[in-house]
Amino acid sequence: MTQIDPKKVADTVAALKRKPIVSNACIGCSACVAISGDVFELNDDGYSIVMDIADYEGKDVDDSIVACPVSAISWSK
């Protein structure tokens, strides 16, 4: 029988709870909204913000990170 490694389980759970963050470097180009509209939206000032959803994995966040022209998006640690 295979034993479950508690550290691997904890690392996996932590990875699933990662949340994207948008820095104040955002210029409001809305590329992230176009790519991941279920994760990002523009606030009243025209800058990207992260919507509060249950799970960010599988939502094309990595594509938004790459597309951001000022590298304002990253994953939380």
C-alpha positions in Angstrom: 0.0 0.0 0.0 1.3 3.4 -0.9 1.6 6.0 1.9 0.4 9.5 1.4 3.1 12.1 2.0 1.6 14.9 4.1 4.1 17.4 2.7 3.0 16.6 -0.9 -0.6 16.9 0.1 0.0 20.3 1.8 1.9 21.5 -1.3 -0.9 20.5 -3.6 -3.5 22.1 -1.5 -1.4 25.3 -1.3 -1.0 25.4 -5.1 -4.8 25.0 -5.6 -5.4 28.0 -3.3 -3.1 30.3 -5.2 -4.7 33.6 -6.3 -3.5 35.9 -9.1 -2.5 39.4 -8.0 -2.4 42.6 -10.0 0.3 45.1 -9.1 -0.1 48.9 -9.4 2.0 48.7 -12.6 -1.3 47.9 -14.4 -2.0 50.3 -17.3 -5.6 49.1 -17.9 -5.0 47.6 -21.3 -7.6 44.9 -20.5 -5.7 42.0 -22.1 -6.2 39.9 -19.0 -9.9 40.6 -19.1 -10.1 39.5 -22.7 -8.2 36.3 -21.9 -9.6 35.5 -18.5 -12.8 37.4 -18.1 -14.0 35.1 -15.4 -11.0 36.1 -13.3 -10.2 39.7 -14.1 -12.3 42.8 -14.5 -11.6 46.5 -14.8 -12.4 48.7 -11.8 -14.0 52.1 -12.0 -10.6 53.7 -12.6 -10.0 51.3 -15.6 -7.4 49.1 -14.0 -7.5 45.3 -13.7 -8.6 43.7 -10.5 -9.0 40.0 -9.5 -12.5 38.8 -8.9 -13.2 36.7 -5.9 -13.9 33.2 -7.1 -13.5 29.8 -5.5 -10.8 28.4 -7.8 -8.4 30.2 -10.2 -6.8 27.1 -11.6 -7.7 26.3 -15.2 -8.9 29.8 -15.9 -6.2 30.9 -18.4 -4.5 33.0 -15.7 -1.0 31.9 -17.0 -2.0 33.2 -20.4 -3.0 36.5 -18.9 0.3 36.7 -17.0 2.2 36.2 -20.3 0.0 38.7 -22.2 0.3 41.5 -19.7 2.5 44.1 -21.4 3.8 45.5 -18.1 4.1 42.2 -16.2 1.6 43.5 -13.6 0.0 40.0 -13.0 1.5 37.2 -11.0 0.5 34.3 -8.7 0.4 34.8 -5.0 3.0 32.8 -3.1 
